[in-house]
Amino acid sequence: MQEEYAAGKLSAEQIQPRLMSWLGHARQGSAAVWREELFDTFRFQKGEDR
């Protein structure tokens, strides 16, 4: 998703539901630490203006 976001192919509004869906799935297990570690590794940044 990061590459698509940086390229302008996905908006923050399109990404948020995907992340929320995944978080809902992850909450079903005992994955709190894993979720934190995962999100610490990802930063969504826009690419250069086109």
BAFI-3210 file (N, C-alpha, C; in Angstrom, 3 decimals, decimal comma, padded with zeros to 6 digits):
// residues 50
n [1|2|3|4|5|6|7|8|9|10|11|12|13|14|15|16|17|18|19|20|21|22|23|24|25|26|27|28|29|30|31|32|33|34|35|36|37|38|39|40|41|42|43|44|45|46|47|48|49|50]
n.u [000,808|001,988|003,616|001,696|000,286|002,269|002,649|000,337|-001,822|-003,508|-005,605|-005,530|-008,016|-008,813|-007,024|-007,393|-009,850|-008,951|-006,818|-008,200|-009,884|-008,019|-006,930|-009,149|-009,373|-006,897|-007,228|-008,736|-007,097|-004,294|-002,540|-001,440|001,145|002,530|001,040|001,685|004,474|004,495|003,201|004,988|006,965|006,059|005,498|003,411|003,915|003,523|004,365|006,491|005,113|003,123]
n.v [-001,189|001,207|001,921|002,338|004,447|006,436|006,825|008,029|006,486|005,456|006,841|008,419|008,054|005,726|003,904|003,830|002,292|-000,262|-000,691|-000,550|-002,730|-004,825|-004,452|-005,049|-007,770|-008,660|-008,123|-010,184|-012,172|-012,680|-010,381|-007,916|-006,793|-007,512|-006,094|-003,445|-003,462|-003,951|-001,655|000,254|-000,043|000,912|003,764|005,958|007,901|010,593|010,729|012,681|015,724|015,491]
n.w [000,000|000,668|-001,521|-003,513|-002,353|-002,196|-004,898|-005,560|-006,212|-004,336|-001,861|001,403|002,477|001,240|002,242|005,016|005,715|005,013|006,770|009,211|008,973|008,948|011,509|013,083|012,526|013,555|016,234|017,147|017,950|020,174|019,622|020,251|020,835|018,545|016,610|017,335|016,868|014,130|013,041|013,833|011,981|009,558|007,610|006,111|003,367|001,187|-002,298|-004,462|-005,760|-008,617]
ca.u [000,000|002,849|004,040|000,533|000,000|003,312|002,452|-000,942|-002,829|-004,418|-005,719|-005,610|-009,385|-008,890|-006,164|-007,903|-010,714|-008,162|-006,097|-009,170|-010,316|-006,951|-006,834|-010,256|-008,982|-005,780|-007,706|-009,356|-006,053|-003,514|-001,473|-001,250|002,555|002,849|000,446|002,505|005,745|004,233|002,923|006,200|007,850|005,469|005,144|002,855|004,367|003,188|005,497|006,649|003,978|003,177]
ca.v [000,000|002,393|002,294|002,878|005,740|007,369|007,088|008,706|005,531|005,252|007,995|008,061|007,582|004,349|003,070|003,709|001,128|-001,492|-000,849|-000,818|-004,109|-005,701|-004,330|-005,836|-009,174|-008,930|-008,053|-011,452|-012,971|-011,940|-009,861|-006,490|-006,411|-007,673|-004,956|-002,266|-003,600|-003,829|-000,269|001,047|-000,210|001,499|005,179|006,304|009,202|010,909|010,925|014,043|016,220|015,122]
ca.w [000,000|000,730|-002,872|-004,210|-001,737|-002,633|-006,326|-005,754|-006,678|-003,215|-000,964|002,822|002,690|000,758|003,077|006,380|005,929|004,910|008,035|010,271|008,779|009,406|012,962|013,640|012,411|014,460|017,623|017,517|018,584|021,165|018,774|020,547|020,678|017,130|015,899|017,616|016,165|012,700|012,678|014,039|010,832|008,364|007,587|004,820|002,927|-000,198|-003,191|-004,959|-006,541|-010,040]
c.u [000,858|003,245|002,883|000,160|000,999|003,126|001,133|-002,046|-003,850|-004,439|-005,734|-006,998|-009,576|-008,083|-006,782|-008,846|-009,965|-007,416|-007,045|-009,678|-009,265|-006,815|-007,950|-009,946|-007,900|-006,224|-008,350|-008,355|-005,336|-002,297|-001,166|000,194|002,952|002,283|001,286|003,825|005,565|004,037|004,091|007,124|007,332|005,145|004,628|003,238|003,991|004,457|005,582|005,424|004,173|002,375]
c.v [001,263|002,844|002,910|004,258|006,790|007,764|007,802|007,795|005,201|006,520|007,499|007,513|006,143|003,406|002,814|002,516|-000,200|-001,763|-001,199|-002,262|-005,077|-005,653|-005,109|-007,314|-009,515|-008,914|-009,346|-012,384|-012,144|-011,351|-008,389|-006,049|-006,488|-006,518|-003,705|-002,318|-003,407|-002,369|000,649|000,979|000,487|002,967|005,480|007,741|009,410|011,074|012,388|014,434|015,877|016,091]
c.w [000,000|-000,672|-003,657|-003,667|-002,215|-004,095|-006,606|-006,250|-005,597|-002,374|000,476|003,136|002,211|001,649|004,440|006,578|005,855|006,219|009,171|010,181|009,299|010,926|013,648|013,611|013,437|015,921|018,081|018,191|019,630|020,469|019,056|020,323|019,218|016,314|016,097|016,859|014,661|012,311|012,957|012,831|009,576|008,571|006,188|004,500|001,473|-001,006|-003,609|-005,759|-008,011|-010,847]
res [m|q|e|e|y|a|a|g|k|l|s|a|e|q|i|q|p|r|l|m|s|w|l|g|h|a|r|q|g|s|a|a|v|w|r|e|e|l|f|d|t|f|r|f|q|k|g|e|d|r]
***
